[in-house]
Amino acid sequence: MRLRKGLWFALLTGLGASAAVQAADYQSQPQVQAFIQEMANNHGFAQEQLHGLFTEVERKQSILDAISRPAERAKPWKDYRKIFITDQRIQRGVDFWKQHAATLARAEQTYGVPAEVIVSIIGVETFYGRITGNFRVIDALSTLGFDYPPRADFFKKELREFLLLSRDQQVNPLTLKGSYAGAMGMPQFMPSSYRAYAVDFDNDGHINIWSNPVDAIGSVANYFKVHGWVTGGAVVSRASVSGSRVDEGLTQGLDPVKTVAELAELGWQSEDNLPADMLVTAYRLEGAEGNEHWLGQKNFYVITRYNRSVMYALAVHQLAGEIRRARGAN
């Protein structure tokens, strides 16, 4: 739902009053001034309103600390898996599925994405909407955009998208909260993902992924469909390995570059009957009982579009399977 830009600007009336008596974290910084100028020139924002807004934005050292130690980098698979594949998360997933069965069935029919995958994503991201983040999104994106050089360009782009989103949805940008990285709502969409993939799945004229599970479910399903989810397709296969050339088959990055046949020549053998010409990714992870070898198929790659981590994708897949089995047993 888009309203006149002036109505959004009215939401910001009075911002900056506190800055008259104390220095702001960002408002006076040259790079912020350049960003404000860009938003005015390219997107029609009023400079005075953005100056007022940024007097209220705060730099958060806790955000800079958090982004330097994500679980994917700090933990091996055997420990990372324990975070997400738990009895409580599985049971809560079953409960969430029961509560929203009709919506999940409609999302699966509309987008071709299995209900358990949608449930698992929301379960991994926010424990089914219970843990959505307590940072103001604008603080998170500003801190990382202006004070985290390794990914400053990315987060400034997301800050740009966030301001456009706030104006589109006619909400005060100081009120929306999310993760330390600026991810929002039950599915933890970044602002660019919200603007590109979030859907009004209950047709009430407003997209609400913070407290409306119907919109959150539809948005996750739409995200996967747009990124190429293969309806009815498999996700990942366990593999056995042998020989001296196994390491040559390991995928560097996330993009599939070798076929099943090419990997077979290097000593990789899938436990499933995969087509010889299928492009797959090949990974070795440190499991609880030793090394595990996996061949990721197209849908596995699609899950990594949501979060660019092999362990994340495997956790989502395995949690989805556990939730489906537990639901069938109840």
Disulfide bonds with the S-S distance in Angstrom:
none
